[in-house]
């Protein structure tokens, strides 16, 4: 599955998804995030959850983990 525009559909909570926020400093970058119905949250560099400080334009479900770990 590819990128989904936030204007078309938002993920269900508590699904962790890959997000594509817009930022003037780094025009596009990817992070893991959560949509909680009113805002996007993410894990910051300290491992704490906080609000995504940029506009998220697109998101993508994470792929299933591999069946064979070896």
Secondary structure, 3 states (H helix, E strand, C coil): CCCEECCCCCCCCCCCEEEEEECCCCCEEEEEEEECCCCEEEECCCCCEEECCCEEEEEEECCCCCCCCC
